[in-house]
Amino acid sequence: MSIKKDWAAKVLKREKVANKTYELTVSKPEGFEYEVGQYVNFKFPEPYFETKDNMMRPLSIASHPKEDVLKFVVRESESDFKKMYKEIKTGDPVSLFGPLGNFIPVEIPKDQNIALLISGIGIAPVLPFFKKLKDEKHEGKIKLFYSNRTPDIVTYDKELENYPLGDNYEYIKVLTGVQKRIDGDFIEAHVGDLNNYVYYIVGTKDFIKSMRTALKDKGVDNKKVKIDNFG
Ligand SMILES: Cc1cc2nc3c(=O)[nH]c(=O)nc-3n(C[C@H](O)[C@H](O)[C@H](O)COP(=O)(O)OP(=O)(O)OC[C@H]3O[C@@H](n4cnc5c(N)ncnc54)[C@H](O)[C@@H]3O)c2cc1C
C-alpha cells in the first residue's frame, strides 16, 4: 500500500451506469497502490462555480488494484459536490487523499462462505471484491443480497448477474418498491445456518443498523460482520 497523501489525478471518462448514477474513471497516479475495499477522500480542487461545500467526500475505489485506472461510482444528489461530479470534464483535475480503510481483508480463507448485504450505491466496492475472489479461485459460497427501491437504480446489474464466480455464487436482487426489505428470515432462507457465513455490509447507516440487528437477532457472532458505513 502507498503512503497516505494527496494524489493528483485527471478525469478520463464519465459514464452513466444506472439512473442518476455515474461512474467516473480517473488516471491512476504513479505510485498509488491500494487494496480492494479501500476508499479515498475525493476532492474537486477547481470547482466550476462558487461554493461553500468543501467539495470533498469519502468515495470507495470501485476499480481493482490491477486495473491501470481508478474508478468511482456515485449517486446523484443536490449537493455541490455531486453537481461537480456530474459536470466535470475529461482532462480536469481531481485530488485523492488516501488510500484509507481496511474493509476487506487482504487474506480471505479460500473456503469461507461470504454474504454481502448491500444497499444502493454501497455496490461500489463489490465488483473489485468479486475480481479478488475470482483471481484467488475462492471455493466458499458467495451470496450477494443487493437492495434497491426500483430496478432503474440497480447499478452494475448485468455484470453482477453474469459475474463468473461459478456455481457457488448467487445474486439475490431485492426491489423494496415491490418487495419486503431484507430481514433475518430472508437471509436465513438463502444461506441456511447463518453462522456459517461472514457478512460484508455496505450502505447508509440506517441500512447497516437494520442488517446488524437482523443478524444479531438471529444469533450471528458480531466478529463475523464487517461494515463499510457510507454515512
Ligand atoms: C468510507 C466511505 C465510502 C463511501 N463511498 C461512497 C461511494 O463509493 N459512492 C457514493 O456515492 N458515496 C459514498 N460514500 C458517501 C459519500 O461520501 C457521501 O456522504 C454521500 O454520497 C452523500 O453525499 P452528498 O454530497 O450527496 O450529500 P450531502 O448532503 O452533501 O452529504 C451527506 C452526508 O455526508 C456528510 N458529508 C458532507 N461532506 C462530507 C465530507 N467531506 N466528509 C465526510 N462526510 C461529509 C454530510 O455531513 C452528510 O451527513 C462513502 C462514504 C464513506 C464514509
The ligand as a Tripos MOL2 file, in Angstrom:
@<TRIPOS>MOLECULE
LIG
   53    58     1     0     0
SMALL
NO_CHARGES

@<TRIPOS>ATOM
      1 C1        -15.9180    5.0610    3.5930 C.3       1 LIG1
      2 C2        -16.9860    5.7110    2.7350 C.ar      1 LIG1
      3 C3        -17.0950    5.3470    1.4140 C.ar      1 LIG1
      4 C4        -18.0710    5.9340    0.6070 C.ar      1 LIG1
      5 N1        -18.1620    5.5630   -0.6940 N.ar      1 LIG1
      6 C5        -19.1020    6.1300   -1.4840 C.ar      1 LIG1
      7 C6        -19.2050    5.7820   -2.8590 C.ar      1 LIG1
      8 O1        -18.4330    4.9710   -3.3730 O.2       1 LIG1
      9 N2        -20.1700    6.3820   -3.5940 N.ar      1 LIG1
     10 C7        -21.0420    7.2980   -3.0510 C.ar      1 LIG1
     11 O2        -21.9060    7.8170   -3.7720 O.2       1 LIG1
     12 N3        -20.9700    7.6440   -1.7650 N.ar      1 LIG1
     13 C8        -20.0140    7.0990   -0.9720 C.ar      1 LIG1
     14 N4        -19.9230    7.4700    0.3380 N.ar      1 LIG1
     15 C9        -20.8480    8.5010    0.8310 C.3       1 LIG1
     16 C10       -20.3790    9.8820    0.3430 C.3       1 LIG1
     17 O3        -19.1540   10.2310    0.9390 O.3       1 LIG1
     18 C11       -21.4040   10.9680    0.6540 C.3       1 LIG1
     19 O4        -21.5770   11.1130    2.0380 O.3       1 LIG1
     20 C12       -22.7430   10.6430    0.0440 C.3       1 LIG1
     21 O5        -22.5740   10.3080   -1.3130 O.3       1 LIG1
     22 C13       -23.6850   11.8270    0.1730 C.3       1 LIG1
     23 O6        -23.0700   12.9860   -0.3250 O.3       1 LIG1
     24 P1        -23.9130   14.1780   -0.9310 P.3       1 LIG1
     25 O7        -22.9470   15.1770   -1.4440 O.co2     1 LIG1
     26 O8        -24.9170   13.6430   -1.8820 O.co2     1 LIG1
     27 O9        -24.7840   14.6810    0.2620 O.3       1 LIG1
     28 P2        -24.5610   15.7810    1.3870 P.3       1 LIG1
     29 O10       -25.9350   16.0770    1.8530 O.co2     1 LIG1
     30 O11       -23.7330   16.9330    0.9800 O.co2     1 LIG1
     31 O12       -23.8190   14.9570    2.4610 O.3       1 LIG1
     32 C14       -24.4240   13.8190    3.0060 C.3       1 LIG1
     33 C15       -23.7080   13.4460    4.2530 C.3       1 LIG1
     34 O13       -22.2930   13.4600    4.0650 O.3       1 LIG1
     35 C16       -21.6960   14.2810    5.0410 C.3       1 LIG1
     36 N5        -20.5410   14.9440    4.4280 N.ar      1 LIG1
     37 C17       -20.5590   16.0330    3.6670 C.ar      1 LIG1
     38 N6        -19.3170   16.3530    3.3220 N.ar      1 LIG1
     39 C18       -18.5080   15.4240    3.8590 C.ar      1 LIG1
     40 C19       -17.1170   15.2020    3.8440 C.ar      1 LIG1
     41 N7        -16.2910   15.9930    3.2090 N.pl3     1 LIG1
     42 N8        -16.6230   14.1340    4.5190 N.ar      1 LIG1
     43 C20       -17.4360   13.3190    5.1890 C.ar      1 LIG1
     44 N9        -18.7620   13.4800    5.2310 N.ar      1 LIG1
     45 C21       -19.2810   14.5200    4.5780 C.ar      1 LIG1
     46 C22       -22.7490   15.2420    5.4530 C.3       1 LIG1
     47 O14       -22.4870   15.6820    6.7640 O.3       1 LIG1
     48 C23       -23.9920   14.4020    5.3750 C.3       1 LIG1
     49 O15       -24.1870   13.6370    6.5230 O.3       1 LIG1
     50 C24       -18.9530    6.9050    1.1550 C.ar      1 LIG1
     51 C25       -18.8200    7.2710    2.4900 C.ar      1 LIG1
     52 C26       -17.8600    6.6890    3.2730 C.ar      1 LIG1
     53 C27       -17.7360    7.1090    4.7170 C.3       1 LIG1
@<TRIPOS>BOND
     1     1     2 1
     2     2     3 ar
     3     2    52 ar
     4     3     4 ar
     5     4     5 ar
     6     4    50 ar
     7     5     6 ar
     8     6     7 ar
     9     6    13 1
    10     7     8 2
    11     7     9 ar
    12     9    10 ar
    13    10    11 2
    14    10    12 ar
    15    12    13 ar
    16    13    14 ar
    17    14    15 1
    18    14    50 ar
    19    15    16 1
    20    16    17 1
    21    16    18 1
    22    18    19 1
    23    18    20 1
    24    20    21 1
    25    20    22 1
    26    22    23 1
    27    23    24 1
    28    24    25 2
    29    24    26 1
    30    24    27 1
    31    27    28 1
    32    28    29 2
    33    28    30 1
    34    28    31 1
    35    31    32 1
    36    32    33 1
    37    33    34 1
    38    33    48 1
    39    34    35 1
    40    35    36 1
    41    35    46 1
    42    36    37 ar
    43    36    45 ar
    44    37    38 ar
    45    38    39 ar
    46    39    40 ar
    47    39    45 ar
    48    40    41 1
    49    40    42 ar
    50    42    43 ar
    51    43    44 ar
    52    44    45 ar
    53    46    47 1
    54    46    48 1
    55    48    49 1
    56    50    51 ar
    57    51    52 ar
    58    52    53 1
@<TRIPOS>SUBSTRUCTURE
     1 LIG1         1 GROUP 0 **** ****
